[in-house]
Amino acid sequence: MPELVPRKTWYSNITKTNLNNTLNKYKLMNKYNMDISNNNNKILDRDYEQWLVGFIDGEGSFRMTLRDNKRYTFDLNMHLHVDDMKVLEKTKYVWNSNNNMYMPKSTETKIDNTCSMSFGSKDMMLETMMPLLDKYSLMTNKKNDYELWKKAFLLNLDKTISWEEKESMTMDIKNKLNKYEESYSPSSAFIKKHTNMNWFMGFLEAEGSFLMRQQKDLLMVQMTQHENNETLLNEMVLFLNNLTPDSECTMDIPKKVPAKLYKDKNKLRMMFSSLDYVYWVFMPNMLNHNLETKKTLWFTLWSMLVMLKKQWFNK
């Protein structure tokens, strides 16, 4: 069945191939199950490195914890839905980490379907994680968190500083973590310079959703952030504006993506639903890159709805 769908599109051959591969890789009637066996090389390729940084921007948390009042431990924690445990397993593998998966136990009154992993090996952080985050920058307030966290981590490795000094300086740094202040957000120019499609894919899988609003028959893409990351969302709109349409597109796609920002308490939601833009620009660019989480299935189902709707409008 999946192989028949691309033949009914107006896409270029490369987009048809990418679409067909996506549909065949994730059979709609099968249970979602990511397979990491096709990418067991511990030398990360550039695309996955950039994807992982974008995903950490959405799902990662930099932590420092005082133990027994005599030492600090440092780690990067990721807390995900249990369906995405393969992402943690893959990251553990390629980072050569020995950390264990943590899965909270469900009770009679509460079902917990999450899992988490903390990456805290000193050698792994120095040799793999920190070089990665220095090479491909974070784009949200977590860039500031990472720089503070790294400063404290390296401070605690310095044997020339007394514990009393380390404790005082580390506590001062810790109190500055996870502050959603606009001054801690990367500038518009910085985001514009460093944003790429692989980072965007990782961030979208962490913070984005593929939606259908039945009342208006809209197929939407949504991304949610804290209100102090408004600069990031505005730059995401500009980034989407500059994506290249499929080579078979003969329409005059508006240069300005009809995306809107909606305020919801202290959150901002960016949404867009233009069928022509989604079909000719957004989907071909998405299909040219890899999705890594359970949102691969969501995107596949959503894409089929987009194609059906497009075909209906072009009867």
C-alpha positions as CSV (number, residue, x, y, z in Angstrom):
1,M,0.0,0.0,0.0
2,P,2.6,2.7,0.9
3,E,4.4,2.4,-2.5
4,L,1.2,3.6,-4.3
5,V,0.9,6.9,-2.5
6,P,4.0,8.7,-3.9
7,R,2.8,8.0,-7.5
8,K,-0.2,10.2,-6.9
9,T,1.8,13.2,-5.9
10,W,3.3,16.0,-8.1
11,Y,6.7,15.9,-6.3
12,S,10.1,15.5,-7.9
13,N,11.6,12.1,-8.1
14,I,13.9,12.6,-5.1
15,T,11.0,13.7,-2.8
16,K,8.9,10.7,-4.1
17,T,11.8,8.4,-3.2
18,N,12.2,9.9,0.3
19,L,8.5,9.7,0.9
20,N,8.3,6.1,-0.3
21,N,11.2,5.2,2.0
22,T,9.5,6.8,5.0
23,L,6.2,5.1,4.4
24,N,7.9,1.7,3.9
25,K,10.2,2.1,6.9
26,Y,7.3,2.8,9.2
27,K,4.4,0.5,8.3
28,L,1.2,2.1,9.5
29,M,-0.3,-1.2,10.6
30,N,2.7,-2.2,12.7
31,K,3.5,-1.1,16.2
32,Y,6.0,1.8,16.3
33,N,9.5,0.5,17.2
34,M,12.7,2.3,16.4
35,D,15.6,0.2,15.2
36,I,19.0,1.6,15.9
37,S,20.8,-1.4,14.2
38,N,21.2,0.6,11.0
39,N,23.4,3.2,12.7
40,N,25.7,1.5,15.1
41,N,28.7,3.5,14.2
42,K,30.0,5.2,17.4
43,I,31.5,8.0,15.2
44,L,28.5,10.2,15.0
45,D,27.8,11.6,11.5
46,R,27.3,15.4,11.3
47,D,23.5,15.2,10.6
48,Y,22.9,13.2,13.8
49,E,25.2,15.4,15.8
50,Q,23.3,18.5,14.9
51,W,19.9,16.6,15.4
52,L,21.0,15.6,18.9
53,V,21.9,19.1,19.9
54,G,18.5,20.3,18.7
55,F,16.8,17.5,20.7
56,I,18.9,18.4,23.8
57,D,17.7,22.0,23.4
58,G,14.2,20.8,23.8
59,E,14.5,17.8,26.1
60,G,17.8,18.1,28.0
61,S,18.4,19.4,31.5
62,F,21.8,20.3,32.9
63,R,22.0,19.4,36.6
64,M,24.5,19.7,39.4
65,T,23.9,18.0,42.7
66,L,25.6,18.4,46.1
67,R,26.4,15.0,47.6
68,D,27.1,14.4,51.3
69,N,28.1,18.1,51.6
70,K,31.5,17.3,50.2
71,R,31.3,17.0,46.4
72,Y,29.1,17.9,43.4
73,T,28.0,15.6,40.7
74,F,27.2,16.8,37.2
75,D,25.0,15.3,34.5
76,L,22.8,15.9,31.5
77,N,19.3,14.4,32.0
78,M,16.7,13.5,29.4
79,H,13.2,12.6,30.4
80,L,11.1,11.1,27.6
81,H,8.0,9.1,26.8
82,V,8.7,5.4,27.2
83,D,8.1,4.9,23.4
84,D,11.3,7.0,22.8
85,M,13.6,4.9,25.1
86,K,15.5,3.9,21.9
87,V,16.7,7.5,21.6
88,L,18.3,7.2,25.0
89,E,19.7,3.8,24.1
90,K,21.2,5.2,20.9
91,T,22.7,8.2,22.6
92,K,24.1,5.9,25.3
93,Y,25.7,3.7,22.7
94,V,27.2,6.4,20.5
95,W,28.5,8.3,23.6
96,N,29.9,5.0,25.0
97,S,28.1,5.6,28.2
98,N,27.4,3.1,30.9
99,N,24.4,4.9,32.4
100,N,21.3,2.9,33.2
101,M,17.7,3.7,32.1
102,Y,15.3,4.8,34.8
103,M,11.7,3.9,34.4
104,P,9.3,5.0,37.3
105,K,6.9,2.3,38.5
106,S,3.2,2.8,37.9
107,T,0.8,2.5,40.8
108,E,-2.9,1.7,41.0
109,T,-3.7,5.5,41.0
110,K,-1.0,6.7,38.6
111,I,0.3,5.3,35.4
112,D,3.8,6.5,34.6
113,N,4.8,6.0,30.9
114,T,8.1,7.8,31.0
115,C,11.7,6.9,31.1
116,S,14.9,8.9,31.7
117,M,18.6,8.6,31.6
118,S,21.4,10.8,33.1
119,F,24.7,11.1,31.4
120,G,27.3,11.9,34.0
121,S,30.6,10.1,33.3
122,K,33.4,12.5,33.6
123,D,35.4,11.1,30.7
124,M,32.3,10.9,28.5
125,M,31.4,14.5,29.2
126,L,35.0,15.7,28.6
127,E,35.6,13.6,25.5
128,T,32.2,13.5,23.8
129,M,29.4,15.5,25.1
130,M,31.1,18.9,25.8
131,P,33.0,18.9,22.5
132,L,29.6,18.2,20.7
133,L,27.8,21.1,22.5
134,D,30.8,23.4,21.9
135,K,30.8,22.5,18.2
136,Y,27.1,22.9,17.5
137,S,25.6,25.5,19.8
138,L,22.3,25.3,21.7
139,M,19.8,28.0,20.7
140,T,17.4,28.4,23.7
141,N,18.0,29.5,27.3
142,K,19.8,26.2,27.6
143,K,22.8,27.7,25.9
144,N,23.3,29.9,29.0
145,D,22.6,26.9,31.3
146,Y,25.2,24.8,29.5
147,E,27.8,27.5,29.7
148,L,27.2,27.9,33.5
149,W,27.1,24.2,34.0
150,K,30.3,23.6,32.1
151,K,32.0,26.4,34.1
152,A,31.0,24.8,37.4
153,F,32.0,21.3,36.1
154,L,35.5,22.4,35.1
155,L,35.8,24.4,38.4
156,N,35.2,21.3,40.4
157,L,38.0,19.5,38.5
158,D,40.5,22.1,39.5
159,K,42.7,20.7,42.3
160,T,44.3,24.0,43.1
161,I,41.0,25.4,44.6
162,S,39.9,24.4,48.1
163,W,36.5,22.6,48.6
164,E,35.2,25.6,50.5
165,E,35.9,27.9,47.6
166,K,34.4,25.4,45.1
167,E,31.3,24.9,47.1
168,S,30.7,28.7,47.4
169,M,31.4,29.3,43.7
170,T,29.4,26.3,42.5
171,M,26.4,27.2,44.6
172,D,26.5,30.8,43.1
173,I,26.5,29.3,39.6
174,K,23.8,26.8,40.4
175,N,21.4,29.5,41.5
176,K,21.7,31.0,38.1
177,L,20.6,27.9,36.3
178,N,17.1,27.4,34.7
179,K,16.3,31.1,34.8
180,Y,13.9,32.0,32.0
181,E,15.2,35.6,31.5
182,E,15.3,37.2,28.1
183,S,18.8,38.4,28.7
184,Y,20.0,34.8,28.8
185,S,18.5,33.9,25.4
186,P,20.8,33.9,22.3
187,S,20.5,36.9,20.0
188,S,18.6,36.9,16.8
189,A,21.9,37.2,14.8
190,F,23.4,34.2,16.7
191,I,20.3,32.0,16.0
192,K,20.2,33.0,12.4
193,K,23.9,32.1,11.9
194,H,23.8,28.7,13.6
195,T,20.3,27.3,12.7
196,N,20.3,24.4,10.2
197,M,17.8,21.8,9.2
198,N,19.3,19.0,11.3
199,W,19.1,21.1,14.5
200,F,15.6,22.1,13.5
201,M,14.5,18.5,13.1
202,G,15.8,17.6,16.6
203,F,14.2,20.6,18.2
204,L,10.9,20.0,16.3
205,E,10.9,16.4,17.6
206,A,11.3,17.6,21.1
207,E,9.0,20.7,21.1
208,G,6.8,20.3,18.0
209,S,3.5,18.6,17.1
210,F,1.7,17.6,13.9
211,L,-1.9,18.4,14.4
212,M,-5.3,18.2,12.7
213,R,-8.1,20.6,13.7
214,Q,-11.3,18.9,12.7
215,Q,-13.6,22.0,12.9
216,K,-11.7,23.9,10.2
217,D,-10.1,20.8,8.5
218,L,-6.6,22.3,9.2
219,L,-3.4,20.3,9.2
220,M,-1.0,22.3,11.4
221,V,2.5,22.3,12.7
222,Q,3.0,23.7,16.2
223,M,6.0,24.5,18.3
224,T,5.8,25.7,21.9
225,Q,8.4,27.6,24.0
226,H,8.6,29.8,27.1
227,E,7.7,33.4,26.3
228,N,11.3,34.5,26.8
229,N,12.3,32.4,23.8
230,E,10.2,34.6,21.5
231,T,13.3,35.6,19.6
232,L,13.9,31.9,18.8
233,L,10.4,31.3,17.5
234,N,10.6,34.4,15.3
235,E,13.9,33.2,13.8
236,M,12.3,29.8,13.2
237,V,9.7,31.5,11.1
238,L,12.4,33.3,9.1
239,F,14.3,30.0,8.8
240,L,11.1,28.3,7.4
241,N,10.7,31.2,5.0
242,N,14.1,30.3,3.4
243,L,13.5,26.6,2.8
244,T,13.7,25.6,-0.8
245,P,10.4,24.3,-2.5
246,D,10.4,20.9,-4.2
247,S,11.9,21.2,-7.7
248,E,8.6,20.3,-9.4
249,C,6.7,23.1,-7.7
250,T,5.3,25.6,-10.2
251,M,3.3,27.6,-7.7
252,D,4.3,31.0,-6.5
253,I,4.7,30.1,-2.8
254,P,4.5,33.2,-0.6
255,K,7.9,34.1,0.7
256,K,6.4,34.8,4.1
257,V,5.2,31.7,5.9
258,P,1.8,32.4,7.3
259,A,2.9,31.4,10.8
260,K,1.4,33.0,13.9
261,L,2.5,33.2,17.5
262,Y,-0.1,32.7,20.2
263,K,0.5,33.5,23.9
264,D,-0.8,31.0,26.4
265,K,0.0,32.2,30.0
266,N,3.9,32.2,30.0
267,K,4.1,30.1,26.9
268,L,4.2,31.0,23.2
269,R,3.0,28.7,20.4
270,M,4.1,29.0,16.8
271,M,1.6,27.5,14.3
272,F,1.3,27.3,10.6
273,S,-1.1,25.4,8.3
274,S,-0.8,26.7,4.8
275,L,-1.5,23.7,2.6
276,D,0.6,24.8,-0.3
277,Y,3.5,25.7,1.9
278,V,3.2,22.5,3.9
279,Y,3.0,20.3,0.8
280,W,5.5,22.0,-1.5
281,V,8.1,23.3,1.0
282,F,7.9,21.9,4.5
283,M,7.2,18.2,3.7
284,P,10.0,17.8,1.0
285,N,12.5,19.3,3.3
286,M,11.4,17.1,6.2
287,L,11.6,14.0,4.1
288,N,15.1,14.8,3.1
289,H,16.3,14.4,6.7
290,N,15.9,11.8,9.4
291,L,13.4,11.7,12.2
292,E,14.5,9.7,15.3
293,T,11.6,9.5,17.7
294,K,8.0,8.2,17.8
295,K,7.0,11.4,16.0
296,T,8.2,9.7,12.8
297,L,4.9,7.8,12.9
298,W,3.0,10.9,13.7
299,F,4.6,12.7,10.8
300,T,4.0,9.8,8.5
301,L,0.2,9.7,9.3
302,W,0.0,13.5,9.1
303,S,1.8,13.6,5.8
304,M,-0.7,11.1,4.3
305,L,-3.5,13.4,5.4
306,V,-1.7,16.4,3.8
307,M,-1.4,14.4,0.5
308,L,-5.0,13.3,0.5
309,K,-6.2,16.9,1.2
310,K,-4.0,18.2,-1.6
311,Q,-5.3,15.7,-4.0
312,W,-8.9,16.5,-3.0
313,F,-8.3,20.2,-3.7
314,N,-6.8,19.4,-7.1
315,K,-9.5,17.2,-8.5
